[in-house]
Amino acid sequence: MKLGLLSAAMMFVASGAMAQHADTSGTPNETGQSQFAAIAEIVTLLRDDPNTDWAQVDIKALRDHLVDMDNVTTRASVERKDDELSVTFTVTGDDVVASSIRRMVLAHSPMLQGSSDWTVTAGEIDNGASMLVQVGSDDELNQVLGLGFFGLMTIGAHHQQHHLMIATGRSPH
């Protein structure tokens, strides 16, 4: 039994590694955190597209966005306050991280609202941003509490297309 699980795990890891180096879908799959892989994926898509307008391509903007993602994910502090059917996340960091937090939270809040039945509002605060999520039921509240701030930031499969839009000089918001 253990050998079968080990074999299955090795095949899964190997297929994941191969998938990172094979572009068969024609659309982005990498969501971030691995900045090099995300940039490489976009570069491959752009080079494979004969209609790429190279005068508009801005890989530095994509890199800057990926740095923001990394800053928020690894360096931000989050405090949570829940009250009946709402949760407020207060996300803060040092000056560099605070700027990343503001860009990410203010841009992502409308995306989260559009991908859910929740009301999501965000605003700038000293050293970061706050995000209020209002839900309609205890089950939804439990989902928001379970996901927490970082889980909520991943909702909506827009990240990959978002990265492509940034890299091609188009506004993703």
C-alpha positions in Angstrom: 0.0 0.0 0.0 2.8 2.4 1.0 4.7 1.7 -2.2 1.6 2.3 -4.3 1.0 5.7 -2.6 4.7 6.6 -3.1 4.5 5.6 -6.8 1.4 7.7 -7.3 2.9 10.7 -5.5 6.1 10.4 -7.6 4.0 10.3 -10.8 2.0 13.3 -9.6 5.1 15.3 -8.9 6.7 14.3 -12.2 3.6 15.2 -14.2 3.4 18.5 -12.4 7.1 19.3 -13.3 6.6 18.3 -16.9 3.4 20.4 -17.1 5.4 23.4 -16.0 7.6 23.0 -19.0 5.0 22.1 -21.6 2.6 24.7 -22.9 -0.4 22.9 -24.4 -3.3 25.0 -23.2 -2.7 28.3 -25.0 -3.8 30.1 -21.8 -1.9 31.0 -18.6 -2.0 28.6 -15.7 0.6 29.9 -13.3 -1.0 32.0 -10.5 2.0 33.8 -9.0 4.3 33.1 -6.1 6.8 31.4 -8.4 7.7 34.6 -10.1 10.0 33.2 -12.6 7.6 30.5 -13.7 4.8 33.0 -14.0 6.9 35.3 -16.1 8.3 32.5 -18.2 4.7 31.2 -18.9 3.6 34.7 -20.1 6.8 35.1 -22.2 6.1 31.8 -23.9 2.5 32.7 -24.7 3.6 36.1 -26.1 6.3 34.6 -28.2 3.9 31.9 -29.5 1.3 34.5 -30.5 2.1 36.0 -33.9 -0.2 38.9 -33.1 1.7 40.1 -30.0 2.2 43.8 -30.1 5.7 43.9 -28.8 5.6 47.7 -28.5 3.0 47.3 -25.7 4.7 44.4 -23.9 5.8 45.3 -20.3 7.2 42.4 -18.5 8.6 44.7 -15.8 5.0 45.7 -14.9 4.2 42.0 -14.5 7.3 41.5 -12.4 6.3 44.4 -10.2 2.8 42.9 -9.7 4.3 39.6 -8.8 6.5 41.3 -6.2 3.3 42.9 -4.8 1.8 39.4 -4.5 4.8 38.1 -2.7 5.0 41.1 -0.3 1.3 40.7 0.6 1.5 36.9 0.9 4.7 36.7 2.9 5.2 40.0 4.7 1.8 41.4 5.5 0.2 41.1 8.9 -3.6 40.5 9.1 -6.0 41.1 11.9 -9.5 39.7 11.6 -12.7 41.0 13.3 -16.0 39.3 12.7 -19.4 40.7 13.7 -22.6 38.7 12.9 -22.5 38.3 9.1 -19.4 40.4 8.3 -15.7 40.1 8.6 -13.2 42.9 8.5 -9.6 42.1 7.6 -7.0 44.8 8.6 -3.9 44.2 6.5 -0.7 46.1 7.4 3.0 46.2 6.8 6.0 48.4 6.6 6.1 51.2 3.9 7.0 49.0 1.0 4.6 46.2 2.0 1.8 48.8 2.7 2.0 50.0 -0.9 1.7 46.4 -2.1 -1.2 45.8 0.2 -3.1 48.8 -1.0 -2.6 47.9 -4.7 -3.6 44.3 -4.2 -6.5 44.7 -1.8 -8.1 47.7 -3.6 -7.8 45.9 -7.0 -8.9 42.5 -5.8 -11.9 43.5 -3.7 -14.2 44.1 -6.7 -13.0 40.9 -8.3 -13.9 39.0 -5.1 -17.3 40.6 -5.0 -17.8 39.7 -8.7 -16.9 36.1 -8.0 -19.2 35.7 -5.1 -22.6 36.7 -3.7 -20.8 38.8 -1.0 -20.5 42.5 -0.6 -16.9 43.4 -0.5 -15.5 46.9 0.2 -11.9 48.0 0.7 -10.2 51.2 1.7 -6.7 52.5 2.5 -5.6 52.8 6.1 -2.3 53.7 7.8 0.2 51.1 6.8 -2.1 49.1 4.5 -5.7 48.5 3.7 -8.9 47.1 5.2 -11.3 44.7 3.5 -14.9 44.2 4.7 -16.7 41.1 3.5 -20.5 40.9 4.2 -22.2 37.6 3.7 -25.8 36.4 3.7 -25.7 33.3 5.9 -23.8 31.5 8.7 -22.5 29.0 6.2 -21.0 31.8 4.1 -19.5 33.4 7.2 -17.9 30.1 8.1 -16.4 29.9 4.6 -15.0 33.4 4.8 -13.6 32.7 8.2 -12.1 29.4 7.1 -10.5 30.9 4.0 -9.2 33.9 5.8 -7.7 36.9 4.0 -5.2 34.9 2.0 -7.7 32.3 0.8 -10.1 35.1 -0.2 -7.4 36.8 -2.3 -7.2 33.7 -4.5 -10.9 33.5 -5.3 -11.8 34.0 -9.0 -9.7 32.4 -11.7 -8.7 35.8 -13.0 -5.1 35.9 -11.9 -3.7 34.2 -15.0 -5.5 36.4 -17.5 -4.7 39.4 -15.2 -1.0 38.6 -15.6 -1.3 38.4 -19.3 -3.1 41.7 -19.5 -0.4 43.4 -17.3 2.4 42.0 -19.5 0.7 43.2 -22.7 0.2 46.7 -21.4 -3.6 46.5 -20.9 -5.3 47.6 -17.7 -6.5 44.5 -15.8 -9.0 46.5 -13.7 
